[in-house]
Amino acid sequence: MQSHPPYELYYWPTIQGRGEFVRLALEEVAAPYIDVARLPEGRGGGVKAMTKVMHSAPATTLEPFAPPFLRAGDQLVSQTANILHFLGPRHRLAPDDDARRFEAHQLQLTIADFVNEAHDTHHPLGPSLYYEDQKPEAKRRAAAFRTERIPKFLGYFERVLGRSTGGHFFGPSISYVDLSMFQVMVGLAYAFPRAMTAFERKVPELAKLRDRVKERPQIAAYLASERRIAFNEDGIFRHYPELDGNAG
């Protein structure tokens, strides 16, 4: 593995959110990185430092639309799937050949679609309103998500994983897609514990993958550390009991 200077990750400091998919990849390969917005302002961190980078990109650099984004030397890469597409080949978290790398990117983009739908269960009318302002709509959206969208998305990933060998999406070697699917599975279990307890038996390969990733040494150490932000009701995966429906 090549040696690189520490990456700079820019994301909101109090939530896992979309930045967590990048953190998991960096933690798995023990890549040195600075979670900039989580640093004190006196050490050049904080949200102000993040927004300053967003709005002061040089003319030769495409400015990020929103976090997360990653600085790698002079390069600034944004959008979660794009960041992972960049990191994967650098750190052996992606297949070797081009066709398979694009398949990994395709799966990651599908994960991004799924994550957006999970977010919209508690904000169906948009992020500018509080959850409390859209509870009836959220309850209806969450019911459709539990009964229709979770089976559709997880059923797809279960089939893809089931066709692979070696316990991962791309054979015996772990990829960023495996790490991201772990995050999706534990996030859904936090947000919809009753629904996921009932549904998990229908996706046994995904359940085994989740447990396999959780036990990897670098990931296990990360999950037990202060670097792992706890799930909370400000992130993508939020637990509102009234949105979890009935197990069955």
C-alpha angles and dihedrals in degrees: 000000000000120000116243132181114254114291119233113225118196118199140124109294102222105047138056094221120138091328090070092071088060094044091054091054093048092046094049092058094036090237112173109246140161118224090212103191091051091060120092115263088242088065094048096269139109133089091293090062089051095049090045090059090047094054101036103052112145118255090256092057127072106235117233118253093213141338140315102070132147132216114211107178106300093344123097115198124185139183117060098249091045092051091051091046086056097045097042100075091038093058105027093256093124135055118275100237126068097238093054092044089057089049088055090050090049091053091047091052089051089051088052090054090050093048090052090054091049089053092049092059089078097029105037093149094049141279095276090075126066119246088247089061093058107034098130091049091045092053091053093045092048092051090056091045093053097045102034115015102041091053092045097050100035090042089057094049091045090056093047093048091045091058092055127082128222098043098277135085092258105033127276096336120085119240135191087259090063091050092049092049089053089056091049092051096049091042092054090046089055095046098039107021096159095046094044094048088057095042101042095084088064092060104044095156092054090047091053091047091052091052092045093053092046090057097051108117098238094043093046090052091048094049090052093048134086089247090076107082112216120245110264142167094267097064136072097274108054129171114225107161092211089062095052096073122192124327111237 
